[in-house]
Amino acid sequence: MKKTIAMAALAVAVSFGAISCKKKVSDADLQTQATTVVTSNPNASVEVKEGVAHLSGTFADQQSKDAMIAKLKAINGVKDVMDMSTVAAAPAAAPVETASAVDPAVQKKVQDAVKDFPSVKVEVVNGQLTLTGNVSGLQARKIKESVDALKIGKYNNNLIVK
């Protein structure tokens, strides 16, 4: 009878031990699985320590970062995911450089043609060569003749005749 009770007690102890000791997945196995998941983002990496996945790196957006964390948490044996990753800032829009539609050489020729008239300015406004300033009627005629002789094509004559 003592032997039967001892055997029963031993059987109960062994069964409790077997139930409470479930198979533990090693960190090396978890590391392999986690690395496989993270390879979809070349800018991210993962390290597994004591069943906890430590995610680091950079993600293009928050959605891809959240999806990666969810995939890591879905790995059987991963207790938690420590997120040490960042989301890349949106690239700043590069300033648009606008080139003048007027050839600098043409602009220089016109400036030389009106150099005797200090009140006249030669500028590029909205992509067109523009003459501005205050002149007399005789000066306006001389300026127009000089500029037209250069055969530069269309230009804005915004001179104010006094």
Backbone torsions as a table, in degrees:
resi	resn	phi	psi	omega
1	MET	NA	-41.8	177.5
2	LYS	-61.4	-38.1	-179.8
3	LYS	-66.6	-37.0	-178.6
4	THR	-68.4	-42.6	178.6
5	ILE	-66.0	-40.6	179.3
6	ALA	-64.9	-40.9	179.3
7	MET	-66.7	-39.3	179.3
8	ALA	-65.7	-42.4	178.7
9	ALA	-63.7	-40.8	178.7
10	LEU	-65.6	-40.3	179.1
11	ALA	-64.1	-41.6	178.3
12	VAL	-64.5	-43.1	-179.6
13	ALA	-63.3	-43.0	179.7
14	VAL	-65.3	-41.0	-178.8
15	SER	-67.2	-39.7	175.6
16	PHE	-63.9	-40.4	178.4
17	GLY	-63.9	-40.0	-179.3
18	ALA	-68.7	-37.5	180.0
19	ILE	-70.3	-43.1	-175.6
20	SER	-76.1	-19.8	-179.8
21	CYS	-100.1	80.8	175.6
22	LYS	-81.4	160.1	-174.3
23	LYS	-66.6	123.0	-179.6
24	LYS	-93.1	132.6	179.1
25	VAL	-84.1	133.6	-177.4
26	SER	-74.2	156.0	177.4
27	ASP	-61.2	-33.2	179.4
28	ALA	-64.4	-42.2	177.5
29	ASP	-65.8	-43.0	178.3
30	LEU	-63.8	-38.9	178.8
31	GLN	-60.7	-43.4	179.3
32	THR	-62.1	-46.3	179.9
33	GLN	-65.2	-44.0	-178.4
34	ALA	-65.9	-39.5	179.3
35	THR	-63.9	-38.6	178.1
36	THR	-61.8	-40.2	179.7
37	VAL	-67.7	-41.7	-172.8
38	VAL	-77.2	-16.9	-177.9
39	THR	-62.4	-14.7	177.0
40	SER	-68.1	-18.8	175.7
41	ASN	-119.2	106.7	-176.4
42	PRO	-66.4	-15.6	-178.8
43	ASN	-95.7	9.3	-178.5
44	ALA	-121.8	157.6	175.9
45	SER	-145.9	163.0	-178.7
46	VAL	-140.8	145.9	175.7
47	GLU	-135.2	132.8	-177.9
48	VAL	-107.5	126.1	177.1
49	LYS	-133.0	123.2	177.9
50	GLU	51.6	39.5	177.2
51	GLY	82.1	1.0	179.8
52	VAL	-106.8	125.6	179.2
53	ALA	-88.4	127.8	179.1
54	HIS	-106.8	106.5	-176.9
55	LEU	-93.3	129.7	177.2
56	SER	-138.2	167.9	179.7
57	GLY	120.0	-164.3	-176.5
58	THR	-126.4	137.6	177.9
59	PHE	-116.7	150.4	-178.5
60	ALA	-66.3	-36.6	-180.0
61	ASP	-151.5	168.7	-176.6
62	GLN	-65.1	-35.0	-178.8
63	GLN	-63.1	-43.6	-179.6
64	SER	-68.7	-32.9	176.8
65	LYS	-66.0	-46.5	179.4
66	ASP	-63.1	-38.8	179.4
67	ALA	-64.8	-39.1	179.5
68	MET	-65.5	-42.4	178.8
69	ILE	-62.2	-42.5	179.1
70	ALA	-63.0	-40.9	178.9
71	LYS	-64.4	-39.4	179.0
72	LEU	-67.1	-40.3	179.1
73	LYS	-66.3	-25.7	-178.6
74	ALA	-77.0	-11.5	179.3
75	ILE	-70.7	127.1	-179.0
76	ASN	-65.9	118.5	-179.8
77	GLY	112.7	-18.6	177.2
78	VAL	-79.3	118.8	-177.4
79	LYS	-77.1	-40.1	-175.7
80	ASP	-159.1	165.2	176.0
81	VAL	-123.7	121.0	175.6
82	MET	-92.7	117.1	-175.9
83	ASP	-92.5	110.0	176.4
84	MET	-118.0	18.2	-177.2
85	SER	-90.9	168.5	179.7
86	THR	-128.5	161.9	175.1
87	VAL	-104.3	128.5	-178.4
88	ALA	-63.7	139.5	176.8
89	ALA	-69.9	144.6	177.8
90	ALA	-62.4	135.6	-179.5
91	PRO	-62.9	135.1	179.2
92	ALA	-69.5	140.4	179.2
93	ALA	-67.5	129.8	179.7
94	ALA	-69.6	138.9	178.1
95	PRO	-62.9	139.4	-179.5
96	VAL	-85.6	121.8	177.9
97	GLU	-91.0	129.7	178.9
98	THR	-107.4	126.3	178.6
99	ALA	-88.8	143.8	178.7
100	SER	-69.2	138.6	177.8
101	ALA	-77.2	-7.8	-178.1
102	VAL	-101.4	129.1	178.3
103	ASP	-64.7	129.5	179.7
104	PRO	-57.8	-31.5	179.1
105	ALA	-65.9	-39.4	178.3
106	VAL	-66.2	-42.8	179.3
107	GLN	-60.9	-39.9	179.2
108	LYS	-65.1	-40.9	179.1
109	LYS	-61.5	-42.2	179.8
110	VAL	-67.0	-39.9	177.9
111	GLN	-62.2	-39.3	177.5
112	ASP	-65.7	-36.4	-178.6
113	ALA	-67.8	-29.1	-177.8
114	VAL	-108.0	16.1	-176.0
115	LYS	-65.6	-21.2	178.6
116	ASP	-79.3	-4.3	-179.3
117	PHE	-119.0	88.2	-173.2
118	PRO	-64.3	-20.0	-179.3
119	SER	-81.9	-7.6	-177.6
120	VAL	-95.1	131.4	177.6
121	LYS	-113.0	140.2	175.9
122	VAL	-109.0	117.2	-176.6
123	GLU	-134.9	162.1	171.3
124	VAL	-105.4	115.0	-179.1
125	VAL	-120.8	121.8	-179.1
126	ASN	54.2	38.0	176.0
127	GLY	80.1	6.9	178.9
128	GLN	-123.6	145.1	177.0
129	LEU	-68.8	129.7	-174.9
130	THR	-133.4	134.2	175.6
131	LEU	-104.8	129.2	178.7
132	THR	-132.9	157.5	176.7
133	GLY	138.7	174.3	179.6
134	ASN	-105.7	127.0	-179.1
135	VAL	-141.6	166.4	174.4
136	SER	-84.5	170.1	-179.7
137	GLY	-61.4	-41.7	179.9
138	LEU	-65.3	-43.0	178.5
139	GLN	-63.6	-40.7	-179.7
140	ALA	-60.8	-42.2	179.4
141	ARG	-64.9	-44.2	179.5
142	LYS	-63.2	-41.5	179.6
143	ILE	-63.9	-44.8	-179.3
144	LYS	-62.2	-43.9	179.6
145	GLU	-63.0	-41.8	-178.8
146	SER	-65.1	-45.0	-178.1
147	VAL	-70.2	-41.7	178.4
148	ASP	-63.1	-33.0	179.4
149	ALA	-65.9	-24.0	178.7
150	LEU	-73.6	-16.8	-179.4
151	LYS	53.0	53.2	-178.9
152	ILE	-89.8	-8.6	-178.2
153	GLY	94.4	-149.4	-174.5
154	LYS	-73.6	137.3	173.5
155	TYR	-149.4	159.5	179.2
156	ASN	-95.2	122.1	177.9
157	ASN	-102.6	94.3	-178.9
158	ASN	-104.2	33.3	179.1
159	LEU	-73.2	141.6	177.0
160	ILE	-101.0	119.0	-177.9
161	VAL	-92.8	127.9	-179.2
162	LYS	-100.9	NA	NA
